[in-house]
Amino acid sequence: MSVVAETGPDFAAYAEVTETGHLSETFLVEGVHCAACIQKVESALQAQPFVSYARLNFSTKRLRVEWDGPLDRVHDIVGAIRAQGYGVQPYDPKAVQAESDEEERFLQLSLGVAAFAAGNIMMISVGLWASTIEAMGVGTRDLLHWISALIAIPAVAYAGRPFFRSAWSVLKHGKTNMDVPISIGVIGAVLVSIWQTLHSGEDAYFDSAVMLLFFLLIGRYLDFRARRRARGAASDLLAMMSGTAVVLSEDGSQKSVPIRDLKEGMKVLVPMGLRIPADSRVLSGESEIDTSLVTGETLPRGVKEGDTVFAGTINLSAPLTLMVTSAAKDSLLSDIVRLMEKAEQGQAKYVRLADRAARLYTPFVHTLAALTFFGWWLGVGIDGAHAVLIAVTVLIITCPCALGLAVPVVQVLATGRLMKRQILVKAGDAFERLAGIDTVLLDKTGTLTLGKPALVNGDEISTQQFQLAASLAVHSHHPLSKALAASWAGDVLSVFDVKELPGKGIEATWSGKIVRLGSAAWCGNPSQSHHDMQEIWLQVDDTALACFMFRDQLRVDTKETIGKLKELGLKPVLLSGDRVEVAESVARELGIDDVAGGLSPVGKYQRMEALKAAGHKVLMVGDGLNDAPTIAGADVSISPSSAIDMAQNAADIVFMGDKLGAIVEVYRTSVFAQKLVKENFALAILYNIIAVPLAVAGLVTPLIAAIAMSGSSLVVIANSFRLSRMKG
């Protein structure tokens, strides 16, 4: 029986026909919070006999579905998703941003409530701790406990929802994560405190429950902010594919068409300064294109009739008329989006050390508490209330505060240490992943180098020729012309009738002569070109006089950093979109044996995938949009602060300044941090080995259990502070 979709947008209008003849559509699924949500939605759709493909991406909340049969089956698909409890809309990157904003507000409110409750309950607790029962009386103590309860119960119910929701989502599927014991520990502490308050007990633990929530919410909020920045990369790419393009009809008229509707064979007009909307061939016009999307190179590339241009690159100099060669969904930019999403799906399979520990720890603790209750109640024969108290004492003494702090405390200290060295760590699990790498993939332009061309042969050129060339260069915005002009410290000559020709160079009149500054093909001697350098030539009256050669400046410590990486047992690999000759020249200078030049974004990603398939753990260091898929797909990634926003969003770590040595510093810190994390887990386990038998035997009161639990946390924190004394 078909599931009829609720009233809403016309989903059928957004469906497309694939190359294989299937119908397909992309949806935005609202309310996805974890891997269990993904499994739930995909399973529900794959159970439909007509659905041939269903894949939900957690980062972008983007669901791609393909199906056989009539168009109206899209309503069955929408109904099946909604039947699982999720909202669904046609995909819109802005809606993803709105949902992310809502989740951030939810975490902020939860954190605010926990902070308010913790502060007020601690003031009451100080009064309880500072006095004795003889001084204050039982009635006063009970009143203070009731006031604490009135604050704590609603605060825990509200502020604990991020953990309770996560715990319930995995428990429904018969699995567990670290939020399960945290949730049970917090709820258990509140229930015991309520029982103690109802029976005028001496001890209540409302303050412990709320303070634990407060500190855990701080970590959860920071983790959310880091993940939100990380998942922004693919969303930004998708936003780049939105908007409209100017399509030329056969009668010469113009009309605006959504970029997603561009088809092969359409004619498109791209004014100066706008992005190329789809992979195309130039029909008419000459211009320069910013190709940093494809190659990572900062220098523009000249294009003319017959040349190929790619979606997302920017038309810099003059209007172009293009013939679309690939529909928007099949463009290079779409390929990059698919690679980003594939990479993020791969990263989602990574399981943190804390969650791996929870898989064993949580079932053990819960089973032990249950056995303790039944053992005392049925085996020994004590009353049920006393048996519950002993069982909850077991839960309290085994409450995973030490386990919960084992990772976050080290992360906070390691992040603070690196921040002092102008290195920003964005991903909570970056240290764990970085500590296991064996291969470092390095982009060239903007990573090993500063991405700024510098004149290297100025001393070999006569002053008169240098002055003339600089006098032309000041009239151009081309990066090489600007570098040449910056290298000249003297006066400039007066030149007339200056004009700049896209893809060629600049031409003017000087002392009655025609002078040019530009490419070797236009005003130089191509046979004398230096293929491992960038260059421009000076020509006077059809005679080539001088060649100005430029090279991207290496970062000041690049060679030293490569040497240190080798000493640490890591293999450096240079992957560049620049010409093969240039990439190999830089690799020889730095002592890098494994190098590949002329790579597209897809080529870099495939090289990274091949290394991972061979069993290597890969760190990617890059700065351009052409590096973004590889940055997202690598085991861990680093970008310089000079990188474009999209590369920084995709990266786990960003370093400031011009020194590449930040890579070595981050790696050494990560290795030591992981050593401390493992030691913390060992200490937490040792504590449980000693304390749990005492609690099961009924020899520990809830107060002693709380003190022991706090003591184990302090030991873990003290061990973590060894990171602050790390040398280097």
C-alpha positions in Angstrom: 0.0 0.0 0.0 1.4 3.4 -0.9 2.3 5.9 1.7 0.8 9.3 0.7 3.1 12.2 1.2 2.0 15.1 3.4 1.0 18.4 1.9 4.1 20.3 0.9 6.3 21.1 -2.1 5.8 19.5 -5.4 8.6 16.9 -5.2 7.9 15.5 -8.6 9.1 18.8 -10.2 12.6 18.2 -8.8 13.0 14.7 -10.2 15.6 14.0 -12.9 16.3 11.2 -15.4 19.7 9.5 -14.9 22.0 8.2 -17.7 20.8 4.6 -16.9 17.1 5.6 -17.3 16.2 5.7 -13.6 14.4 8.6 -12.0 16.4 10.3 -9.3 16.0 13.2 -6.8 18.0 14.8 -4.1 16.3 15.6 -0.7 17.1 17.4 2.5 16.4 15.1 5.5 15.7 17.0 8.7 16.5 15.7 12.1 19.5 13.5 11.2 21.8 13.4 14.3 23.9 10.2 14.0 24.9 7.1 12.1 21.8 5.3 13.4 19.6 7.9 11.7 21.4 7.3 8.4 20.9 3.5 8.7 17.2 4.0 9.6 16.4 6.2 6.6 18.5 4.1 4.1 17.0 0.8 5.3 13.4 2.1 5.0 14.0 3.2 1.5 15.9 0.1 0.4 13.0 -1.9 1.7 10.9 -0.3 -1.1 11.1 -2.8 -4.1 11.3 0.0 -6.7 14.2 1.9 -5.0 17.5 1.0 -6.7 19.8 3.4 -4.8 19.6 5.4 -1.5 22.5 7.2 0.1 22.2 9.8 2.9 25.2 12.0 3.7 25.5 13.0 7.3 27.5 16.2 6.7 25.2 17.9 4.2 21.9 16.0 5.3 21.7 15.3 1.5 19.8 12.2 0.5 20.1 10.9 -3.1 17.5 8.4 -4.2 17.1 6.5 -7.6 14.0 4.5 -8.4 12.2 2.6 -11.2 8.7 3.2 -12.3 6.4 6.3 -12.6 7.2 9.7 -11.4 4.6 9.8 -8.7 6.5 7.1 -6.7 8.5 10.1 -5.3 5.5 10.6 -3.0 6.0 7.0 -1.7 9.6 7.8 -1.0 8.8 11.0 0.8 6.1 9.2 2.8 8.5 6.4 3.8 11.0 8.9 5.1 8.4 10.8 7.1 7.1 7.5 8.5 10.5 7.1 10.2 10.0 10.4 12.0 12.1 12.7 9.8 11.2 15.8 7.9 12.0 16.0 4.2 12.3 18.8 1.7 13.8 19.3 -1.8 17.5 19.9 -1.2 18.6 23.4 -0.4 22.0 24.3 1.2 20.3 27.2 3.0 17.9 24.8 4.8 21.0 22.8 6.0 22.4 26.0 7.5 19.0 26.8 9.1 18.9 23.3 10.8 22.5 23.7 11.9 21.7 27.1 13.4 18.7 25.5 15.3 20.9 22.7 16.7 23.5 25.2 17.8 20.9 27.2 19.7 19.6 24.0 21.3 23.1 23.2 22.6 23.7 26.8 23.8 20.4 26.8 25.7 21.2 23.4 27.3 24.7 24.7 28.3 23.2 27.8 29.7 20.6 25.9 31.8 23.3 23.5 33.1 25.6 26.5 34.0 22.8 28.3 35.9 21.7 25.2 37.8 25.3 24.2 38.6 26.1 27.6 40.0 23.0 27.8 42.2 23.2 24.2 43.5 26.9 24.6 44.3 26.1 27.6 46.5 23.7 25.4 48.5 26.2 22.6 48.6 28.8 24.9 50.1 26.4 25.5 53.0 25.9 21.8 53.5 29.6 21.1 53.4 30.6 24.0 55.7 28.3 22.9 58.5 27.5 19.8 60.5 24.1 18.1 61.1 24.3 19.1 64.8 24.7 22.7 63.9 22.1 23.0 61.1 19.6 20.3 62.1 17.9 17.6 60.0 15.1 20.0 59.0 17.5 22.6 57.5 19.5 19.9 55.7 16.3 18.4 54.2 15.1 21.8 53.1 18.4 22.5 51.3 18.2 19.1 49.6 14.7 19.9 48.4 15.7 23.2 47.1 18.6 21.5 45.2 16.1 18.9 43.9 13.8 21.7 42.6 16.7 23.2 40.7 18.4 20.0 39.5 15.5 17.8 38.3 14.2 20.2 35.6 17.8 21.3 34.7 18.9 17.7 34.2 15.7 16.9 32.2 16.4 19.8 29.9 20.2 20.1 29.7 20.7 16.3 29.5 18.7 15.9 26.3 21.8 15.9 24.0 23.1 12.9 25.8 19.8 11.2 26.5 18.7 11.6 22.8 22.0 10.2 21.6 21.9 7.3 24.1 18.3 6.4 23.2 19.1 6.5 19.4 21.8 3.8 19.7 20.0 1.7 22.3 17.0 1.4 20.0 19.4 -0.4 17.5 20.9 -2.6 20.2 24.2 -0.7 20.3 26.0 1.6 22.7 28.2 4.7 22.9 29.8 6.7 25.6 26.5 8.7 26.1 24.7 5.6 27.4 26.7 5.2 30.7 26.9 9.0 31.1 23.1 9.2 30.8 22.5 6.3 33.2 25.1 7.7 35.6 23.5 11.2 35.6 19.9 9.8 35.9 21.0 7.3 38.6 22.7 10.0 40.7 19.5 12.1 40.5 17.2 9.1 41.4 19.4 8.2 44.4 19.4 11.8 45.5 15.6 11.9 45.3 15.4 8.7 47.3 17.8 10.1 49.9 15.9 13.3 50.1 12.5 11.6 50.5 13.9 9.5 53.4 15.9 12.3 55.1 19.1 10.7 54.0 22.5 12.3 54.8 23.8 12.5 51.2 22.4 13.9 48.0 24.2 14.2 44.7 22.3 16.8 42.7 25.4 19.0 42.5 27.5 16.1 41.0 24.9 15.3 38.4 24.5 18.9 37.2 28.2 19.7 37.3 29.0 16.6 35.3 26.4 17.7 32.7 27.8 21.2 32.6 31.4 20.1 31.8 30.3 17.5 29.3 28.1 20.0 27.5 31.1 22.4 27.1 32.9 19.6 25.3 29.8 18.7 23.2 29.3 22.3 22.1 32.9 22.8 21.1 32.8 19.5 19.2 29.6 20.6 17.4 31.2 23.9 16.4 34.2 22.1 15.0 32.1 19.6 13.0 29.9 22.4 11.7 32.9 24.1 10.2 34.2 20.9 8.8 30.9 19.9 7.1 30.6 23.4 5.6 33.0 22.6 2.8 30.7 20.4 0.7 27.8 22.7 1.4 29.8 25.7 0.1 30.6 23.8 -3.0 26.9 23.0 -3.5 26.0 26.6 -3.0 28.5 27.5 -5.8 26.4 25.3 -8.1 23.3 27.2 -7.3 22.2 30.5 -9.0 21.5 31.2 -12.7 23.4 31.4 -16.0 22.7 33.6 -19.1 21.7 31.2 -22.0 21.7 32.4 -25.6 18.8 31.2 -27.7 19.0 30.5 -31.5 17.4 33.9 -32.3 20.0 35.7 -30.2 17.8 36.4 -27.2 19.0 35.9 -23.7 17.3 34.2 -20.8 18.3 33.3 -17.2 18.3 29.6 -16.5 19.1 27.8 -13.2 22.6 26.4 -13.3 21.2 23.0 -12.4 19.1 23.0 -15.6 22.1 23.6 -18.0 22.4 20.8 -20.6 25.0 19.8 -23.1 24.9 21.9 -26.3 23.5 25.1 -24.7 25.2 28.4 -25.5 26.1 30.5 -22.4 27.3 34.1 -22.1 29.7 34.6 -19.2 30.5 38.3 -18.4 33.8 39.4 -16.9 34.2 38.6 -13.2 31.6 35.8 -13.0 32.1 32.1 -12.5 31.9 29.6 -15.4 28.5 27.8 -14.7 29.4 24.5 -16.4 32.2 22.6 -18.1 32.3 24.2 -21.6 34.2 25.0 -24.8 35.0 28.6 -25.8 33.0 29.6 -28.9 34.1 33.2 -29.1 36.2 35.7 -27.1 39.6 35.8 -25.4 40.1 36.2 -21.7 42.0 35.0 -18.7 40.6 32.4 -16.3 41.3 31.9 -12.6 41.9 28.2 -12.6 42.8 27.8 -8.9 39.8 25.5 -8.5 41.3 23.0 -10.9 45.1 23.4 -10.5 45.6 25.3 -7.3 47.8 27.8 -9.2 47.3 31.4 -8.5 48.3 32.6 -12.0 45.5 33.1 -14.4 45.4 31.1 -17.7 44.7 32.6 -21.0 41.8 31.1 -23.0 40.6 31.6 -26.6 38.2 30.0 -29.1 38.3 26.2 -28.9 39.8 26.0 -25.4 38.1 24.1 -22.5 37.0 25.8 -19.3 35.6 24.2 -16.1 32.6 25.0 -13.9 33.5 27.1 -10.9 36.5 28.8 -12.5 36.3 32.6 -12.8 36.3 34.7 -16.0 38.7 37.5 -15.2 39.3 39.7 -18.3 36.6 39.8 -21.0 33.2 38.4 -21.8 33.1 34.8 -23.3 30.5 32.9 -25.2 30.6 29.2 -24.3 29.2 25.9 -25.5 28.2 23.7 -22.6 30.0 20.3 -22.9 28.7 18.7 -19.7 25.4 19.2 -17.8 25.8 20.9 -14.4 25.3 17.6 -12.6 28.2 16.0 -14.6 30.6 18.9 -14.3 34.1 18.8 -12.7 32.6 20.8 -9.8 29.9 18.1 -9.3 32.7 15.5 -9.4 34.5 17.4 -6.6 31.2 17.5 -4.6 30.8 13.8 -5.0 34.4 13.2 -3.9 33.9 15.4 -0.9 30.8 13.5 0.2 32.4 10.1 -0.5 35.4 11.2 1.6 33.1 12.4 4.5 31.2 9.1 4.4 34.5 7.3 4.8 35.5 9.5 7.7 32.2 8.7 9.3 33.2 5.1 9.6 36.0 6.1 11.9 35.3 5.0 15.5 36.9 7.0 18.4 38.9 5.2 21.0 36.4 6.4 23.7 33.5 4.8 21.8 35.5 1.6 21.3 36.0 1.4 25.0 32.3 2.1 25.6 31.3 -1.0 23.6 32.9 -3.2 26.3 32.7 -0.9 29.3 29.0 -0.1 29.1 27.4 -3.6 28.9 29.8 -4.8 31.7 28.8 -2.0 34.1 25.0 -2.3 33.5 25.1 -6.0 33.8 27.1 -5.8 37.0 24.7 -3.2 38.5 21.7 -5.5 37.7 23.3 -8.5 39.1 24.2 -6.6 42.3 20.6 -5.6 42.7 19.1 -9.1 42.2 21.9 -10.6 44.3 21.2 -8.5 47.3 17.4 -8.5 46.9 16.8 -12.1 46.0 20.0 -13.8 47.1 20.7 -12.1 50.5 17.1 -11.1 51.0 17.4 -7.4 52.0 14.6 -5.0 51.2 14.3 -3.7 47.6 15.1 0.0 48.5 18.4 -1.0 50.1 19.3 -3.2 47.1 18.6 -0.4 44.7 20.8 1.9 46.8 23.7 -0.6 46.6 23.1 -1.1 42.8 23.1 2.6 42.2 26.3 3.0 44.3 27.9 0.6 41.8 26.7 2.8 38.9 28.0 5.9 40.7 31.4 4.4 41.5 31.7 3.2 37.9 30.2 6.3 36.4 32.5 7.0 33.5 33.7 10.4 34.6 37.3 9.2 34.4 36.7 7.6 31.0 34.7 10.6 29.9 37.6 12.9 30.9 40.3 10.7 29.6 40.1 12.1 26.1 38.6 15.7 26.5 41.1 16.9 29.1 44.1 15.8 26.9 42.4 17.4 23.9 41.9 20.7 25.7 45.5 20.8 26.9 46.9 19.8 23.5 44.7 22.3 21.8 45.7 25.1 24.1 49.4 24.2 23.7 49.1 24.4 19.9 47.0 27.5 20.0 49.9 29.3 21.7 52.0 28.3 18.7 49.3 29.7 16.4 47.9 26.3 15.4 44.1 25.8 15.5 42.7 22.3 16.0 39.1 22.1 14.7 38.3 18.3 14.9 38.0 16.6 18.3 39.5 13.3 17.1 42.3 14.9 15.0 45.0 14.0 17.5 43.9 10.3 17.5 44.0 10.1 13.7 47.2 12.1 13.3 49.1 10.0 15.7 48.7 6.9 13.4 49.8 8.4 10.1 52.8 7.2 8.1 52.5 9.2 4.9 52.3 13.0 4.3 50.8 14.3 1.1 51.9 17.9 0.3 50.5 20.3 -2.1 53.0 22.7 -3.7 51.6 26.2 -4.3 50.6 27.9 -1.1 51.6 25.0 1.0 55.3 24.2 0.5 55.5 27.7 -1.1 54.0 31.0 -0.1 52.0 31.2 -3.4 53.7 34.5 -4.3 56.0 34.6 -7.4 59.3 36.3 -6.8 61.8 37.6 -9.5 64.9 35.4 -9.5 67.1 36.8 -12.3 66.9 40.6 -11.7 70.6 40.9 -11.3 71.2 39.5 -14.8 69.1 42.1 -16.6 70.4 45.6 -17.5 69.0 48.6 -15.6 67.5 50.1 -18.8 65.6 47.0 -19.7 64.5 46.4 -16.1 63.2 50.0 -15.9 61.3 49.7 -19.2 59.7 46.4 -18.2 58.7 47.8 -14.8 57.2 50.9 -16.5 54.9 48.5 -18.4 54.3 46.2 -15.5 52.8 48.9 -13.3 49.9 49.1 -15.7 48.9 45.4 -15.3 47.1 43.4 -12.6 48.7 40.1 -13.6 50.5 38.5 -10.7 53.9 38.3 -12.5 53.7 41.9 -13.6 52.9 43.0 -10.1 55.9 40.9 -8.8 58.2 42.6 -11.4 57.0 46.1 -10.6 57.5 45.4 -6.8 61.1 44.3 -7.6 62.0 47.6 -9.2 62.9 50.4 -6.7 63.6 53.2 -9.1 61.5 55.7 -11.2 59.4 54.5 -14.1 59.3 55.8 -17.6 56.3 57.4 -19.3 54.6 55.1 -21.8 51.6 55.8 -24.0 48.7 54.0 -25.6 48.8 51.3 -23.0 46.5 48.3 -23.6 46.4 44.9 -22.0 45.5 41.8 -24.2 44.0 38.9 -22.3 46.2 35.8 -22.3 49.0 37.7 -24.0 50.4 40.7 -22.1 50.6 44.4 -22.2 51.5 46.7 -25.1 52.4 50.4 -25.2 54.4 53.1 -27.1 57.7 54.4 -25.7 60.0 56.8 -27.6 58.2 56.0 -30.8 58.7 52.3 -30.4 56.2 49.5 -29.8 57.1 47.8 -26.6 55.5 44.6 -25.1 55.7 42.7 -21.9 54.0 39.3 -21.9 54.2 35.6 -22.7 57.0 33.9 -24.7 54.6 33.0 -27.4 53.5 36.6 -27.9 56.6 38.7 -27.4 59.5 36.4 -26.5 61.4 33.4 -27.8 59.5 30.2 -27.0 62.6 28.0 -27.8 64.5 29.6 -24.9 61.6 29.2 -22.4 62.5 27.8 -18.9 59.8 25.2 -18.4 60.5 24.8 -14.6 59.8 28.5 -14.0 57.2 31.2 -14.7 58.4 33.9 -17.0 57.5 37.1 -19.0 59.4 38.6 -21.8 60.2 42.2 -22.8 60.0 43.0 -26.5 60.9 46.2 -28.4 59.9 46.6 -32.1 59.5 42.8 -32.6 62.9 42.1 -30.9 62.9 40.0 -27.7 65.3 41.7 -25.3 65.0 40.1 -21.9 63.3 37.2 -20.1 62.2 37.8 -16.5 62.0 34.5 -14.6 59.9 34.0 -11.5 59.7 31.2 -8.9 57.2 30.7 -6.1 59.1 31.3 -2.8 59.5 28.3 -0.5 58.4 28.8 3.1 61.5 29.6 5.2 61.6 26.3 7.0 60.3 24.0 4.2 63.5 22.0 3.7 64.1 21.6 7.4 60.5 20.4 7.9 60.8 17.8 5.2 64.0 16.5 6.9 62.3 16.3 10.3 59.3 14.4 8.8 61.7 11.8 7.4 63.5 11.5 10.8 60.1 10.8 12.4 59.6 7.9 10.0 57.0 9.7 7.8 57.2 9.6 4.0 56.6 12.9 2.2 54.8 12.8 -1.1 54.5 15.9 -3.4 51.2 16.2 -5.3 50.8 19.3 -7.5 48.4 20.7 -10.1 51.4 22.7 -11.5 53.4 21.5 -14.5 55.4 18.3 -14.0 58.7 20.1 -14.6 58.0 22.7 -11.9 56.8 20.0 -9.4 59.9 17.8 -10.0 62.3 20.8 -9.6 60.8 21.7 -6.2 60.9 18.0 -5.1 64.6 17.7 -6.0 65.4 20.9 -4.1 63.6 19.5 -1.0 64.7 15.9 -1.2 61.3 14.5 -1.9 61.5 11.2 -3.8 57.8 10.6 -4.6 56.4 13.4 -6.7 53.5 13.9 -9.2 52.7 17.0 -11.2 49.9 18.1 -13.5 47.2 16.5 -11.3 43.5 17.5 -11.3 41.4 17.4 -8.1 40.3 14.0 -9.1 43.9 12.9 -9.8 45.0 14.0 -6.3 42.0 12.2 -4.7 42.7 9.0 -6.6 46.4 9.0 -5.6 45.3 9.4 -2.0 42.8 6.6 -2.3 45.5 4.3 -3.8 47.8 4.9 -0.8 44.9 4.3 1.7 44.0 1.1 -0.2 47.6 -0.1 0.2 47.2 0.3 4.0 48.9 3.7 4.5 47.5 6.2 7.0 47.6 9.6 5.2 48.0 13.2 6.3 47.1 15.7 3.6 48.5 19.3 3.7 46.9 21.6 1.2 45.4 25.1 0.7 43.3 25.2 -2.5 39.8 24.2 -3.5 41.5 21.6 -5.8 42.8 20.0 -2.6 39.5 20.0 -0.8 38.3 16.5 -1.7 41.7 15.0 -0.8 41.8 17.1 2.4 38.3 15.7 3.3 39.2 12.1 2.3 42.6 11.8 4.0 42.8 10.2 7.5 43.7 13.7 8.8 44.3 17.1 7.2 46.1 20.4 7.7 45.8 23.7 5.9 47.7 27.0 6.2 45.7 30.1 7.3 46.3 31.5 3.8 44.2 28.7 2.3 40.8 29.5 0.8 37.8 29.2 3.2 36.7 25.9 1.7 40.0 24.2 2.2 40.1 25.5 5.8 36.5 24.2 6.4 37.5 20.7 5.2 40.7 20.6 7.1 41.0 19.3 10.7 43.9 21.6 11.6 44.8 25.2 10.5 48.2 26.8 11.1 49.0 30.5 11.1 52.1 32.2 9.8 54.7 31.3 7.1 56.4 28.3 8.8 55.7 24.8 7.7 57.2 23.4 10.9 53.7 23.5 12.4 53.2 20.1 10.8 56.0 18.6 12.9 54.8 20.3 16.1 51.2 19.0 15.6 52.4 15.5 14.9 54.7 15.3 18.0 51.9 16.7 20.2 49.4 14.2 18.8 51.7 11.2 19.5 52.3 12.3 23.1 48.6 13.2 23.6 47.6 9.7 22.4 50.1 8.2 24.8 48.4 10.1 27.7 44.9 9.1 26.6 45.9 5.4 26.7 47.4 5.9 30.1 44.3 7.7 31.3 42.1 4.7 30.2 44.5 2.4 32.0 44.2 4.4 35.2 40.4 4.5 34.9 40.3 0.7 34.5 42.6 0.2 37.4 40.4 2.4 39.6 37.4 0.3 38.6 39.2 -3.0 39.3 39.8 -1.8 42.9 36.6 0.1 43.6 33.9 -2.0 42.0 34.3 -5.2 44.2 34.0 -3.0 47.3 30.8 -1.4 45.9 29.3 -4.7 44.9 30.0 -6.1 48.4 28.0 -3.2 49.9 31.1 -1.8 51.7 30.9 1.6 50.0 28.3 4.3 50.8 27.1 6.6 48.0 29.2 9.4 49.6 32.4 7.4 49.5 31.5 6.3 45.9 31.1 10.0 44.9 34.5 10.8 46.5 36.2 7.8 44.8 34.7 8.8 41.5 35.9 12.4 41.8 39.4 11.1 42.9 39.7 8.9 39.8 38.9 12.0 37.7 41.5 14.1 39.5 44.2 11.4 38.8 43.3 11.4 35.1 43.4 15.2 35.0 46.8 15.3 36.8 48.2 12.7 34.4 46.9 14.8 31.4 48.8 17.9 32.7 52.0 16.2 31.8 51.3 17.5 28.3 51.9 21.0 29.5 55.5 20.1 30.4 56.2 18.5 27.0 59.5 19.7 25.7 59.6 21.5 22.3 
